[in-house]
Amino acid sequence: MRTSLLNFLVAISLIFGSCSKDGSSDSSATTTTNRISATYTNVTYASTSTAQAMDIYMPSGTGPFPLVVVIHGGAFLGGDKSGESANCATLTAQGYVAVTINYRLSGEAKFPAKIQDCKAAVRFLRANATKYKIIPIRLAHGAGQPVEISLPCWEHLPA
């Protein structure tokens, strides 16, 4: 299951990562690598809850790099970003900035809190793209649950 999820994430990131806003391919903006240069743990992306934290895995090199956001599963009841560290390390070894996030679980906040947290994490990453060497328009997200796959469709929800 983890292998198929990882393959799915890489495929999605390659699809989204190969296009720029104007539709042209920009392969010169990416530096690929096979080593992790830094890991930032428990980076706060919002201030509503202590659960709103992420781990950022940076590849070595000058970047900027495409980004993959890995969202843990758990049926809104449990789970933790640390469970995705192996997937993030694999993605980072392929030259991606890999981020895994925690979000407010159903015991703390009701739907659509998870969607709002995921959107807040993406906004934080785009706002800090330079600091984390991210290509802000080359972003993909992977999910433990189908709701994140449709994350762009939730734009009508308040942030």
N, C-alpha and C positions, 0 to 999 in steps of 0.2 A: 504494500500500500504506500509506504513512504517513497519507494522508488518511483511509482507511477505519479505520485503527487509532485515529486521533484522534477520529473520529466515534463509534467504539465506546466509547472512554474517556469522552467527554462524555455519551453516552447512559447508560452505567452509573452515572456520578456523579449524573446527574439522577434516575435511578431510586432509588438508595440515598440520595441527598441530600434527597429530598422527604419522607422519613418520619422521624419521631423514634421513640424507644424505645416510647412509648405508642401509636404508630400515627397520631398527629395530625400534620398538616402545620404546619411552623413557618417560614414564609418571612420573618418579620420578623427572624430571627437572622442573615440573610445580607446583607452589603453588597456589591453588585456594583460593579465598576470596570473600567477599560480600560487600566490602567497597572501596571507592576511597580514596587513600592516598594523591595524589598530582595531580595537573593539571598545566602543563606548557603551557602558551598561547603565540601565535605569535612567535614561535621558527622559526628562519630563516633557511631554508634548502639550499638556493642558493642565489646568489647575483645579478642576472640579473634584478630582479624586486621586488618591495615591496610586490607584490602579492604572492611571493614564501615563504609562512609561514604556519606553522602547529600548531595545538593544540594537546598536548600529555596528555592523561588521564592514570594515573598510579594506579593500584590496590594496596591495602595495602598488606604487606608481604615481604618476602625477595627475592622472584623471583629466577631465571629469569622466565619471563612469555612469552607465545606466543603473537604475535602481529597481530592485524587486522588494516589495513589502510582503512579508509572510505573516499571515494572520492565523493564530492557532485555533484549532477546533475545540469542541467541548460542549456543544449544544447550549451555549449561553450560560451553562451552569458551572463549569469548571475549566481547567486548563491553564497553562501559563506559557509565556513567551519562551522560557528556557527550554521547553520541549522541542523547539524548532532550531536550536543552536547548530545541530549537525547539518540540517538543510541549508542554513545560512552560511556555514563554513564552506560547504560544497559550492554554493553560488558565488561566494567571494573568491574562491580559488579559480573560478572561471572569469573573473574580472568584473563582477557586479558588486555594487554596494547592496548589501542585504540587510534588511531591517525586519525585526520581529517585534510585534507590539502586544501589550496587554491592554485590555479594555474593561469597562465596568461590566461585571457579570450580572445575571438576572436577580441574584439575591441583593444586589446593591442598587440597581437602576432598571427601569422597565424599558422595553422596546419603544423607541428606536435608539436608545443610548449607545448600543454597540456600533450602529451605523454612524452616529454622530462622532463617536470616538475615532473610528477608522478615518473619517473625513478630516477630523482635527489633526490626526497624525500625518496624513498626506499634506495638508496645508503647512504644518510645521516643517516637514522635509523640503517642500518647495521653497519656503521662506528662508531656509538655511542651506540651500543647495550649494552655495559657494563654500561654506564651512566644511561640509561633508563631501565635497567633490562630486556632486550629483549633477547629471544632466537633467534639468527639471522637466523637460518635455519627454524624456524617455523613462517612463515609469510603468511598471506592471505590478499587479498584486495577485497573490495566490491565497487560497483560503482553505480552511478546514470545513467550511460550510458554504452552501450555494449563495447565501446572501451577499458575500463579499464579491463574488464573481460579477454580480450586477451592481456593484458599488456606484458606478457612474449614473445609474438609473435613479438613484435616491437623491438627486440634486434638489428636489422640491422640499425635502425635510429641512427644518431649521438646523443650523450648525450648532 
